[in-house]
Amino acid sequence: MNNVLITCATSNMGSEVSKAINPKANLFITGRDEKKLSELHKSLVVNRQGCVTTAKLDFFSSDSIDKCAELATNGDGFDGVVFIIPRIPASSEVFPDDEVWRELYEKYFILPLRLLRKLVEKSAINSGCKIVFISGLSSKTALTNYSLNNCLRSAWLGQAKTMALSLASNKISVNTISLGGVMTESYTNKMHTKAKANNLSFEKLMENEVSNIPLQKYASVDDVTGAILALMGPLSNHMTGQNILLDGGFNKCY
C-alpha cells in the first residue's frame, strides 16, 4: 500500500487532491489550520482502507516544520508527494526592499524546502517515489501583476529540476504542474462577487475572463486532480524534471 504525503491539504486544491488519491493509499496530510485538518480527516476516513495521518504544518515556522518532519520520518517512507506551498501574494512591485525580499524567500522558498531536505536526509523518500510540485503559471510566463511570483516560482522550478537530476539514480521522479486559472470554490465565489460589482451576469464575466485562453475556460478542480494523479502514476515512469502547463493554451510559446 502506497504512502502519500500532501502538504497544504486544507487548501481548496489540497482537499480535493486528498480525496482523489487512491482510497487504498495511506495518506499523510498536513495543514496549518488544525480544525480544518480534523474536518478533512473525518471526511477521508469514511470507507477508506488505508490510514490517514494528520500533522500540523506551518510553513512559516521552522519549529512546526521540524515537528512535522519528525512525524513524517517515523514511518515507512513515502511513495508519493504532492507538494503545495502557501499562496504567494500578488504584487507588481519590481524592486522590493532587501528585507521584503529576504522575508518572501524565507517564507515561500527556504522554509518549505526545509521539509523536503529533512525527508531526503532521513531517507523518507522511497525508491520510485513520484514527487509533484504544484506551481503557478508565472513559473513559465512572466506576468506583470505577479512580479514577485515570477521570481519565487522560478526558484521552485529550478529546485524541482535540481532534485530531478540528483534523485533520478534512485528512480525518483520530480515534476511540476503549473496552473493557470482554476475554478476552486473560493475563486468561483470571487468571480461571482466581481460579476455583481460590475453589474454583469456570472456567465458574461467568465466569457470576458477567458477570452484570451484558446480553450475558452479555466481549469476545473477535477482537471487539476486528474493531472496530478496522472503524474503520480505510470505517466511519470519515464518522465522527470518537467514543468507541465495546465493553462488551456494561454502560453503560446514553443
C-alpha positions in Angstrom: 0.0 0.0 0.0 1.5 3.3 -1.1 2.2 6.1 1.4 1.5 9.6 0.1 2.3 13.0 1.6 0.2 16.0 0.8 1.2 19.5 2.0 -1.3 22.3 2.5 -4.1 19.7 2.4 -6.6 22.0 3.9 -6.5 24.4 0.9 -9.2 24.1 -1.7 -6.9 22.2 -4.1 -5.2 20.2 -1.3 -8.5 18.9 0.0 -9.7 17.8 -3.5 -6.3 16.1 -4.2 -6.5 14.3 -0.8 -10.0 13.0 -1.7 -8.9 11.9 -5.2 -5.8 9.9 -4.2 -6.5 6.1 -4.3 -8.6 5.2 -1.2 -6.3 2.3 -0.6 -3.3 4.6 -0.1 -2.0 5.6 3.3 -2.3 9.4 3.5 -0.1 11.8 5.5 -1.9 15.1 5.2 -0.7 18.5 6.6 -2.1 21.9 7.1 -1.8 25.0 9.3 -5.4 25.1 10.5 -5.9 22.2 12.9 -9.7 22.5 12.9 -9.9 22.2 9.1 -7.3 19.4 9.2 -9.5 17.5 11.7 -12.6 18.0 9.5 -10.8 16.8 6.4 -9.5 13.8 8.3 -13.1 12.8 9.2 -14.3 13.1 5.6 -11.4 11.0 4.3 -11.5 8.0 6.7 -15.0 7.0 5.6 -14.9 3.8 3.5 -11.1 4.1 3.2 -8.9 1.0 3.5 -5.7 3.0 4.0 -5.0 5.0 7.1 -5.0 8.8 7.3 -2.4 10.6 9.4 -2.6 14.3 10.1 0.2 16.7 11.2 0.0 20.4 11.7 2.4 22.2 9.4 3.0 25.9 9.3 5.5 26.6 6.5 6.3 30.0 8.1 7.6 28.3 11.3 10.9 26.3 11.4 9.7 24.6 14.7 6.5 23.5 13.1 8.4 22.2 10.0 10.8 20.2 12.2 8.0 18.7 14.3 6.1 17.7 11.1 9.3 16.2 9.6 9.9 14.2 12.7 6.4 12.6 12.5 6.8 12.1 8.7 10.1 10.3 9.0 8.9 7.8 11.6 7.0 5.7 9.1 8.0 3.5 6.1 8.8 6.4 3.8 6.7 8.0 1.0 5.9 6.6 -2.4 4.3 9.8 -3.5 4.5 13.5 -2.5 2.1 16.3 -3.6 4.0 19.4 -2.6 1.8 22.6 -2.4 3.2 25.8 -0.9 1.2 28.6 0.6 -0.3 31.1 -2.0 2.3 33.8 -2.8 0.9 37.3 -2.5 0.4 39.0 -5.9 2.5 42.2 -6.4 3.6 44.3 -9.4 6.5 45.8 -7.4 9.7 45.3 -9.3 12.3 46.4 -6.7 11.1 45.5 -3.2 13.3 46.4 -0.2 16.0 44.0 0.7 14.2 43.0 3.9 11.0 42.3 1.9 12.9 40.0 -0.4 14.5 38.2 2.4 11.2 37.6 4.2 9.5 36.4 1.0 12.2 33.9 0.2 12.3 32.8 3.8 8.5 32.1 3.9 7.9 30.8 0.4 11.1 29.0 -0.5 13.7 28.4 2.2 11.4 27.2 5.0 9.1 25.0 2.8 12.3 23.5 1.3 13.4 22.6 4.8 10.7 19.9 5.0 11.9 18.3 1.7 15.5 18.4 2.8 14.8 16.6 6.1 12.7 13.9 4.3 15.6 13.2 1.9 18.2 13.3 4.7 16.2 10.8 6.7 15.7 8.6 3.6 11.9 9.1 3.9 11.5 9.3 0.1 11.3 5.8 -1.1 12.9 4.5 -4.3 10.4 5.0 -7.2 8.6 7.9 -5.4 6.6 10.3 -7.5 7.0 13.9 -6.4 4.7 16.6 -7.9 5.1 20.3 -7.2 2.1 22.4 -7.7 3.1 25.8 -9.1 1.6 28.7 -11.0 1.7 30.0 -14.5 4.4 32.6 -13.5 6.9 29.8 -13.4 6.7 29.7 -17.2 5.3 33.1 -18.3 6.4 36.4 -16.7 3.2 38.2 -15.6 3.4 41.9 -14.9 1.0 41.8 -12.0 2.9 38.9 -10.4 6.5 40.1 -10.4 7.3 38.5 -7.0 5.7 35.3 -8.1 7.9 35.4 -11.3 11.0 35.1 -9.1 9.7 32.8 -6.4 8.1 30.3 -8.8 11.2 30.3 -10.9 13.2 29.4 -7.8 10.9 26.4 -7.2 11.2 25.4 -10.8 15.0 25.4 -10.5 14.8 23.4 -7.3 12.5 20.8 -8.9 14.9 20.4 -11.8 17.9 20.0 -9.5 16.1 17.4 -7.4 15.0 15.5 -10.5 18.6 15.2 -11.6 20.1 14.4 -8.2 17.4 11.8 -7.2 17.0 10.1 -10.5 19.5 7.4 -9.6 17.0 6.2 -7.0 14.2 6.1 -9.7 12.5 9.1 -8.0 10.6 11.4 -10.5 10.2 15.1 -9.7 7.8 17.1 -11.9 5.9 20.3 -11.7 2.3 21.3 -12.7 2.0 25.0 -13.4 -1.6 26.1 -13.2 -3.4 28.9 -14.9 -6.9 29.9 -13.6 -8.6 27.2 -11.6 -12.3 27.3 -10.6 -11.9 26.4 -7.0 -14.8 27.2 -4.6 -13.0 30.3 -3.4 -12.2 31.6 -6.9 -15.7 30.9 -8.1 -17.1 32.9 -5.2 -14.6 35.7 -6.0 -15.8 35.8 -9.6 -19.5 35.9 -8.5 -18.6 38.9 -6.4 -16.8 40.6 -9.2 -19.7 40.0 -11.6 -22.1 41.6 -9.2 -19.8 44.6 -8.6 -19.6 45.1 -12.4 -23.3 44.6 -13.0 -22.7 41.6 -15.2 -24.0 38.1 -15.2 -21.6 35.5 -14.0 -21.6 33.8 -17.4 -20.8 37.1 -19.2 -18.0 37.9 -16.8 -16.4 34.5 -17.3 -16.7 34.9 -21.1 -14.7 38.0 -20.8 -12.2 36.5 -18.3 -11.3 33.6 -20.6 -11.3 35.4 -23.9 -7.5 35.2 -24.2 -7.4 31.4 -23.5 -7.7 29.2 -26.6 -9.9 26.6 -24.8 -12.1 29.5 -23.6 -12.3 28.2 -20.0 -10.4 28.0 -16.7 -9.5 24.6 -15.4 -11.9 22.7 -13.1 -10.7 21.2 -9.9 -11.2 17.8 -11.5 -8.9 18.8 -14.4 -6.1 19.6 -11.9 -6.6 16.5 -9.7 -6.7 14.4 -12.9 -3.3 15.8 -14.0 -1.8 15.3 -10.5 -3.0 11.7 -10.4 -1.5 11.1 -13.9 1.9 12.3 -12.8 1.6 10.2 -9.6 1.0 7.1 -11.8 2.6 5.5 -14.9 2.8 8.8 -16.9 6.0 9.7 -15.0 7.6 6.3 -15.1 10.0 7.7 -17.7 9.5 11.5 -17.1 11.3 13.7 -14.6 12.3 17.4 -14.3 9.3 18.5 -16.5 7.1 21.6 -16.0 3.7 20.7 -17.2 1.4 23.6 -18.1 -2.3 23.3 -17.3 -3.5 26.6 -18.7 -5.9 26.0 -21.5 -3.3 27.0 -24.1 -2.7 30.5 -22.6 1.1 30.2 -23.0 1.7 30.1 -26.8 5.5 29.6 -26.8 7.0 26.6 -28.5 
